[in-house]
Amino acid sequence: MSELSGKGCDILVPFNERKPLHEIERSLIKTYRKGIWSKFIKALNDYSLVEEGDKIAVAISGGKDSIVMAKLFQELKKHSKVNFELEFIAMDPGYHDSIRELMMDNFAYLEIPIHVFDTDIFKVADKIAQDYPCYMCAKMRRGALYNKAEELGCNKLALGHHFNDVIETTMLNLLYTGNFKTMLPKLKSSNFEGLELIRPLYHIEEIYIERFIRNSGIWPLNCACMVAAKKTGSKRHEMKHLIADLKKNFNNVDKSIFKAAENVNMDCILGWQKDGEKHFYLDE
């Protein structure tokens, strides 16, 4: 029994414990129908994420979230009456050879036809933003993914942010930047005309993704960045722990944070911003 070990991987699982592909795919719409498949379909319907004639670039980092998203889109393609196309894209921002090998092995095993392209984002982010490399890395990754989606003639770029990412982002903005701003399920790119960003995992809680991955026996990548590995903790991790603590004393507090962004009462706020312009409630 062979087992890999090292940094950059979420879960340590022997390769020969991976379940057969047909079982993995079936479990998405059967075993995890309520926690994953139904929530995926709900997001598509709630926010019109997949429409007739779309060509969607599905961005896969190799991590657990994007792997689940890729398999969901493949299942959707099999069962949906909507006519759309898929392009699966993965960026190598400077992975160690062993990390890239693991990523490519997962794509092959899961039968995900992938366009892999190379960048030196890890090196650049560390050089120009040593104190906050994760922010710069994320920004540069996003631009590179948009470029690849545009090159492939896609009109949408799908990212694997899930429910927990949404509420953590909302709380980060509230507590650290002093504004109420959340992560949207769909938005137009400001720099790439005709491209929209979509987040199909918007309603899916991270715990179900983790359970699916563990049950499948797939070994996903983490960010695999040695620069980030040197940093001690992050604000997002702090927020994850804060929300977990709040849930101990407030029932469904995570759901309430999520719903707050849907229930903003414009009659009872001091100010807001629209199209870059600030407004004060006394102005009206």
Secondary structure, DSSP 8 states (H G I E B T S, - for coil): ------TTBS----GGG---HHHHHHHHHTTTIIIIIHHHHHHHHHHT-S-TT-EEEEE--SSHHHHHHHHHHHHHHHH-SS--EEEEEEEESS--HHHHHHHHHHHHHTT--EEEEE--HHHHHHHH-SSSHHHHHHHHHHHHHHHHHHHTT-SEEE----HHHHHHHHHHIIIIISS-----SEEE-SSSTT-EEE-TTTT--HHHHHHHHHHHT---B----HHHHHS---HHHHHHHHHHHHHHHSTTHHHHHHHHTT---GGG-SEEEETTEEEEGGG-
